[in-house]
């Protein structure tokens, strides 16, 4: 989604400036054309050479640098930008932006750009809580800029409170949302299930599977970027909750069913990317596990077919399921499509290198009643957008 997008990073004089290096690196890795503009105070915290090495572009500091080709840099960059992020944004820089002061390369570029501007305040708690700072932040919002609320915690100055710049991952998500994907799902509610479920055998052991939740999380994130009101029902995973997504954490298949059922009636699209445990102990409350020959024996029963049960009750909802087959992948997946009353099913390729569980890429086939679309290996984020485009 970020390939060939021009992204400006404005870095001002805060200890948090060093965090922007990892953000610049990730944006560049995703194919973005990244340009960094620093205030003169910012260079005391991180060297411009770091950004130049990571982005492949000259880091701008001096408005009147004579080493550039003949062009008005702040204007040309401002016009070319798809989004501009000012992070960390000090109280001083925020005050300048709020009052139209353009006395360096960073503030001049902010004033000249027509791209969306995101501002991430980072400062001492007392400075952040001053009424004048709050007024300046309110002005930025009034002028159409997106201001990310700072995190709370231990600050470099020793204080504890609000004023920390969010982590680079959070800033990355805000950039993706600002660039958007044509907001093709605006006004729609999307419910996504992700991750594994766990069926307890006893207080220590449980049945589960190898799902990491990455595909489901990518789908929820993509739906939010596309403008949807997105709900993610997630089994136990080790992933950050996606930005602008309401996440409901569950453990068992029964809990996942109840959570999805509660959202189902007013949902427009339901996507079941969770790899639900197929079995659970029968009559859990009275279950007596038997041991013989050093082995544990327990009677099992099928867990709830979450999407299949809900699809039988659908009215206006579009239902997209996922299929993981070890043989006759297309044939068996198409059978599920019809038998479970799905509108679409995505068949995972579990045998191609770079696909399946625990990796950032995937190989899938999108199947509908009209036909099949085979996707080559691509990142799960790219797969997510392709699935949503196919649904639409």
ROVEXKE-252017 format. One line per 8 residues: number of its first residue (from 1); their letters; for each residue x, y, z of C-alpha. Coordinates in Angstrom, 1 decimal. Example, Ala and Ser with C-alpha at 12.3 -4.5 7.8 and 13.67 -1.06 7.14 Angstrom:
residues 2
1	AS	12.3/-4.5/7.8 ~ 13.7/-1.1/7.1;
//
This chain:
residues 392
1	XXXXXXXX	0.0/0.0/0.0 ~ 2.9/2.4/0.7 ~ 4.8/1.5/-2.5 ~ 6.0/4.7/-4.3 ~ 4.2/6.9/-1.8 ~ 6.1/10.1/-0.8 ~ 6.2/10.4/3.0 ~ 7.7/13.3/4.9;
9	XXXXXXXX	9.0/12.8/8.4 ~ 9.4/16.0/10.4 ~ 11.7/15.5/13.4 ~ 12.1/18.2/16.1 ~ 14.3/18.4/19.2 ~ 13.2/15.7/21.6 ~ 14.9/12.7/23.0 ~ 12.3/10.6/21.2;
17	XXXXXXXX	13.8/11.6/17.9 ~ 15.9/8.4/17.8 ~ 12.7/6.3/17.5 ~ 12.0/7.8/14.1 ~ 15.0/5.9/12.6 ~ 13.2/2.6/12.9 ~ 10.0/4.1/11.4 ~ 11.9/5.5/8.4;
25	XXXXXXXX	13.5/2.1/7.9 ~ 10.2/0.3/7.9 ~ 8.6/2.8/5.5 ~ 11.5/2.5/3.1 ~ 11.3/-1.3/3.3 ~ 7.6/-1.1/2.3 ~ 8.6/0.8/-0.9 ~ 7.8/4.4/0.2;
33	XXXXXXXX	9.9/7.4/-0.9 ~ 10.9/8.7/2.5 ~ 12.2/12.2/3.2 ~ 13.3/13.5/6.6 ~ 13.2/17.1/7.6 ~ 14.9/18.0/10.9 ~ 15.0/21.1/13.1 ~ 18.5/22.3/14.1;
41	XXXXXXXX	17.8/21.2/17.7 ~ 16.9/17.7/16.5 ~ 20.4/17.1/15.2 ~ 21.6/17.2/18.8 ~ 19.7/14.0/19.4 ~ 20.3/12.0/16.2 ~ 22.6/12.6/13.3 ~ 21.1/13.4/9.9;
49	XXXXXXXX	23.4/10.8/8.3 ~ 21.4/8.1/10.0 ~ 18.3/9.1/8.1 ~ 20.2/9.6/4.9 ~ 21.5/6.1/5.1 ~ 18.1/4.6/5.9 ~ 16.1/6.5/3.3 ~ 18.6/7.1/0.5;
57	XXXXXXXX	17.5/10.8/0.4 ~ 19.2/14.0/1.6 ~ 18.1/14.9/5.1 ~ 16.9/18.5/5.1 ~ 17.8/20.9/8.0 ~ 18.8/24.3/6.6 ~ 16.2/26.2/4.6 ~ 18.9/28.0/2.7;
65	XXXXXXXX	21.3/25.1/2.0 ~ 23.1/25.9/-1.2 ~ 24.0/22.3/-1.9 ~ 20.6/21.4/-3.4 ~ 19.6/21.6/-7.0 ~ 17.7/24.7/-8.0 ~ 14.3/24.2/-6.6 ~ 12.3/25.5/-3.6;
73	XXXXXXXX	12.7/22.4/-1.5 ~ 10.0/23.0/1.1 ~ 7.5/23.7/-1.7 ~ 8.4/20.9/-4.0 ~ 8.4/18.3/-1.2 ~ 5.2/19.7/0.2 ~ 3.5/19.4/-3.2 ~ 4.8/15.9/-3.8;
81	XXXXXXXX	4.0/14.5/-0.3 ~ 1.2/11.9/0.2 ~ 1.4/12.4/4.0 ~ 3.5/14.3/6.4 ~ 4.2/13.2/10.0 ~ 5.8/15.5/12.6 ~ 7.2/13.3/15.3 ~ 8.4/14.0/17.8;
89	XXXXXXXX	6.6/17.3/17.9 ~ 7.8/19.6/20.7 ~ 5.7/22.2/22.4 ~ 7.7/24.9/20.5 ~ 7.1/23.3/17.0 ~ 3.4/22.8/17.9 ~ 3.1/26.5/18.8 ~ 4.7/27.5/15.5;
97	XXXXXXXX	2.4/25.3/13.4 ~ -0.7/26.5/15.3 ~ 0.1/30.1/14.5 ~ 1.5/29.8/11.0 ~ 5.1/30.6/11.9 ~ 7.4/29.2/9.2 ~ 11.0/30.0/10.3 ~ 12.8/26.8/9.4;
105	XXXXXXXX	12.6/24.0/6.9 ~ 10.2/21.9/8.9 ~ 7.6/24.5/9.7 ~ 7.8/26.0/6.3 ~ 7.1/22.6/4.7 ~ 4.1/22.1/7.0 ~ 2.7/25.4/5.9 ~ 3.3/24.7/2.2;
113	XXXXXXXX	2.0/21.1/2.0 ~ -1.5/20.1/1.0 ~ -1.0/16.5/2.1 ~ -2.6/15.2/5.4 ~ -0.4/16.2/8.3 ~ -0.1/14.0/11.4 ~ 1.4/15.4/14.6 ~ 2.7/13.4/17.5;
121	XXXXXXXX	3.4/15.5/20.6 ~ 6.3/14.5/22.8 ~ 7.4/16.6/25.8 ~ 7.5/17.0/29.6 ~ 4.2/16.3/31.2 ~ 3.9/19.8/32.7 ~ 4.5/21.3/29.3 ~ 1.9/19.1/27.7;
129	XXXXXXXX	-0.7/19.9/30.4 ~ -0.2/23.7/30.1 ~ -3.4/25.3/28.8 ~ -1.5/27.2/26.1 ~ -0.2/23.8/24.7 ~ -3.7/22.3/24.9 ~ -5.0/25.4/23.0 ~ -2.3/25.0/20.3;
137	XXXXXXXX	-3.1/21.3/19.9 ~ -6.8/22.1/19.6 ~ -5.9/24.7/16.9 ~ -4.0/22.0/14.9 ~ -7.1/19.8/15.0 ~ -9.3/22.7/14.0 ~ -7.0/23.2/11.0 ~ -7.6/19.6/9.9;
145	XXXXXXXX	-4.4/18.0/11.2 ~ -4.5/14.7/13.0 ~ -3.0/14.8/16.5 ~ -2.0/11.6/18.1 ~ -2.5/11.6/21.9 ~ 0.8/11.0/23.7 ~ 1.3/7.8/25.7 ~ 1.7/7.9/29.5;
153	XXXXXXXX	4.6/6.5/31.4 ~ 8.1/7.2/32.6 ~ 9.6/10.2/30.7 ~ 13.3/10.9/30.0 ~ 13.2/13.8/32.3 ~ 12.2/11.6/35.2 ~ 8.6/12.6/35.4 ~ 5.7/10.1/35.1;
161	XXXXXXXX	2.7/11.0/33.1 ~ 1.5/12.0/29.6 ~ 4.0/13.2/27.1 ~ 5.7/10.1/25.6 ~ 5.7/9.7/21.9 ~ 3.9/6.5/20.8 ~ 5.9/3.6/19.5 ~ 7.0/3.6/15.8;
169	XXXXXXXX	4.5/0.9/15.1 ~ 1.6/3.2/16.2 ~ 3.0/6.0/14.1 ~ 3.3/3.6/11.1 ~ -0.4/2.7/11.5 ~ -1.4/6.3/11.5 ~ 0.5/6.9/8.3 ~ -1.2/3.9/6.6;
177	XXXXXXXX	-4.6/5.2/7.7 ~ -3.9/8.7/6.5 ~ -2.9/7.4/3.0 ~ -5.9/5.1/3.1 ~ -7.2/2.8/0.4 ~ -9.9/5.0/-1.2 ~ -12.1/4.4/1.9 ~ -14.0/1.8/-0.1;
185	XXXXXXXX	-15.6/0.4/3.0 ~ -16.8/3.6/4.6 ~ -20.1/3.2/6.3 ~ -19.7/-0.6/6.5 ~ -19.3/-2.8/9.6 ~ -16.7/-5.6/9.2 ~ -16.3/-8.4/11.8 ~ -13.1/-10.5/11.6;
193	XXXXXXXX	-12.1/-13.6/13.6 ~ -8.5/-14.3/14.0 ~ -6.0/-16.6/15.8 ~ -6.5/-20.0/17.5 ~ -8.9/-21.0/20.1 ~ -8.1/-23.0/23.2 ~ -10.2/-25.8/24.7 ~ -9.2/-26.6/28.2;
201	XXXXXXXX	-8.5/-30.2/29.2 ~ -7.7/-29.2/32.8 ~ -6.3/-26.1/34.5 ~ -2.9/-26.7/32.8 ~ -3.5/-28.3/29.4 ~ -5.6/-27.4/26.4 ~ -6.3/-28.3/22.7 ~ -5.3/-25.7/20.1;
209	XXXXXXXX	-3.6/-25.3/16.8 ~ -0.6/-23.5/15.2 ~ -2.5/-20.3/14.1 ~ -0.6/-17.1/14.9 ~ -3.5/-14.8/13.9 ~ -1.4/-12.8/11.4 ~ -3.8/-13.2/8.5 ~ -6.9/-12.2/10.5;
217	XXXXXXXX	-5.1/-9.2/12.0 ~ -4.0/-8.1/8.6 ~ -7.6/-8.3/7.4 ~ -8.9/-6.3/10.4 ~ -6.2/-3.7/9.8 ~ -6.9/-3.4/6.1 ~ -10.7/-3.1/6.7 ~ -10.0/-0.2/9.1;
225	XXXXXXXX	-7.7/1.5/6.6 ~ -10.5/1.1/4.0 ~ -12.8/3.1/6.3 ~ -14.9/0.3/7.9 ~ -16.1/0.2/11.4 ~ -14.1/-2.9/12.3 ~ -14.4/-5.4/15.1 ~ -11.7/-8.1/15.6;
233	XXXXXXXX	-12.6/-11.1/17.7 ~ -9.2/-12.6/18.6 ~ -8.1/-15.8/20.1 ~ -4.9/-15.9/22.2 ~ -2.1/-14.4/20.0 ~ 1.2/-12.5/20.5 ~ 0.2/-9.5/18.2 ~ -0.5/-5.9/18.9;
241	XXXXXXXX	-4.1/-4.9/18.5 ~ -4.5/-3.0/15.2 ~ -5.1/0.7/15.4 ~ -8.7/2.0/14.9 ~ -10.1/-1.5/15.4 ~ -12.2/-2.6/18.3 ~ -10.7/-5.9/19.5 ~ -12.5/-8.5/21.6;
249	XXXXXXXX	-10.2/-11.0/23.2 ~ -11.5/-14.6/23.7 ~ -10.1/-18.0/24.4 ~ -12.5/-20.8/23.5 ~ -14.5/-21.5/20.4 ~ -17.7/-21.0/22.5 ~ -16.5/-17.5/23.6 ~ -15.6/-16.7/20.0;
257	XXXXXXXX	-19.0/-17.7/18.8 ~ -20.8/-15.6/21.4 ~ -18.6/-12.6/20.6 ~ -19.3/-12.8/16.8 ~ -23.0/-13.5/17.3 ~ -23.3/-10.4/19.4 ~ -21.9/-8.3/16.5 ~ -23.6/-10.3/13.7;
265	XXXXXXXX	-26.9/-8.6/13.2 ~ -25.7/-5.2/12.2 ~ -22.5/-6.5/10.5 ~ -22.2/-6.1/6.7 ~ -19.2/-8.3/6.2 ~ -18.0/-11.2/8.4 ~ -14.6/-12.8/7.7 ~ -13.7/-16.0/9.6;
273	XXXXXXXX	-9.9/-16.2/9.5 ~ -9.6/-17.9/12.9 ~ -8.2/-21.4/13.0 ~ -10.7/-22.8/15.6 ~ -9.8/-25.9/17.6 ~ -12.0/-28.7/16.1 ~ -12.6/-30.5/19.4 ~ -13.2/-29.9/23.1;
281	XXXXXXXX	-13.6/-32.2/26.1 ~ -17.1/-33.5/26.3 ~ -19.2/-32.3/29.2 ~ -16.3/-30.1/30.5 ~ -17.9/-29.5/33.9 ~ -18.0/-33.3/34.7 ~ -15.0/-34.4/32.7 ~ -13.0/-37.1/34.4;
289	XXXXXXXX	-9.7/-37.7/32.6 ~ -8.5/-41.3/32.7 ~ -4.9/-42.4/32.8 ~ -3.7/-45.7/31.7 ~ -0.3/-47.0/30.5 ~ 1.0/-43.5/31.2 ~ -1.4/-42.0/28.6 ~ -4.2/-39.4/29.2;
297	XXXXXXXX	-7.6/-40.4/27.8 ~ -10.4/-37.9/27.4 ~ -13.7/-38.0/25.5 ~ -14.0/-35.2/22.9 ~ -16.8/-33.6/21.0 ~ -16.9/-31.1/18.1 ~ -16.6/-27.4/18.8 ~ -19.1/-24.9/17.5;
305	XXXXXXXX	-18.9/-24.3/13.7 ~ -18.9/-20.5/14.2 ~ -19.2/-19.2/10.7 ~ -21.2/-22.1/9.4 ~ -23.9/-21.6/12.1 ~ -24.1/-17.9/11.6 ~ -24.1/-18.1/7.8 ~ -27.4/-20.1/8.1;
313	XXXXXXXX	-29.0/-17.1/9.7 ~ -27.6/-14.4/7.4 ~ -29.9/-11.8/5.8 ~ -27.8/-9.0/4.2 ~ -24.4/-10.1/5.5 ~ -21.6/-11.1/3.2 ~ -19.8/-14.2/4.7 ~ -16.2/-15.0/3.8;
321	XXXXXXXX	-14.6/-18.1/5.3 ~ -11.2/-19.6/5.2 ~ -10.2/-23.2/4.3 ~ -7.1/-25.2/5.3 ~ -7.1/-28.5/3.4 ~ -4.3/-31.0/3.1 ~ -5.7/-32.6/-0.1 ~ -8.1/-31.7/-2.9;
329	XXXXXXXX	-7.7/-28.1/-1.7 ~ -10.0/-26.4/-4.3 ~ -12.5/-29.2/-4.5 ~ -13.0/-29.5/-0.7 ~ -13.0/-25.7/-0.3 ~ -15.7/-25.3/-2.9 ~ -17.7/-27.9/-1.1 ~ -17.5/-25.9/2.1;
337	XXXXXXXX	-18.5/-22.8/0.2 ~ -21.8/-24.4/-0.8 ~ -22.5/-26.5/2.2 ~ -21.9/-23.7/4.7 ~ -23.8/-21.0/2.7 ~ -20.7/-18.8/2.4 ~ -20.4/-16.1/-0.3 ~ -16.7/-16.5/-0.6;
345	XXXXXXXX	-14.0/-18.9/0.8 ~ -10.3/-18.3/0.8 ~ -8.3/-21.5/0.4 ~ -4.8/-21.5/2.1 ~ -1.9/-23.2/0.5 ~ -0.2/-25.0/3.4 ~ 2.6/-26.6/1.4 ~ 4.2/-23.8/-0.7;
353	XXXXXXXX	7.3/-22.3/1.0 ~ 6.4/-18.9/2.5 ~ 2.7/-19.7/3.0 ~ 0.6/-20.9/5.9 ~ 1.2/-20.4/9.7 ~ 3.8/-18.3/11.3 ~ 5.1/-16.3/8.3 ~ 4.5/-12.8/6.9;
361	XXXXXXXX	3.5/-14.1/3.4 ~ 0.8/-16.2/2.1 ~ -0.5/-18.0/-1.0 ~ -4.2/-18.3/-1.3 ~ -7.0/-19.0/-3.8 ~ -10.2/-16.8/-3.6 ~ -13.2/-19.0/-4.4 ~ -16.8/-17.8/-5.2;
369	XXXXXXXX	-19.7/-19.4/-6.9 ~ -18.6/-17.6/-10.1 ~ -15.0/-18.8/-10.2 ~ -11.5/-18.8/-8.7 ~ -8.7/-16.3/-8.4 ~ -5.2/-17.7/-7.6 ~ -2.9/-15.2/-5.9 ~ 0.9/-15.5/-6.1;
377	XXXXXXXX	2.9/-15.3/-2.9 ~ 2.6/-11.9/-1.3 ~ 2.6/-10.4/2.1 ~ -0.5/-11.0/4.3 ~ -1.2/-7.3/4.2 ~ -1.4/-7.4/0.4 ~ -3.5/-10.6/0.5 ~ -5.9/-8.8/2.9;
385	XXXXXXXX	-6.5/-5.9/0.6 ~ -7.0/-8.3/-2.4 ~ -9.6/-10.2/-0.4 ~ -11.5/-7.0/0.6 ~ -11.4/-5.8/-3.0 ~ -12.8/-9.2/-4.2 ~ -15.6/-8.9/-1.6 ~ -16.5/-5.5/-2.8;
//
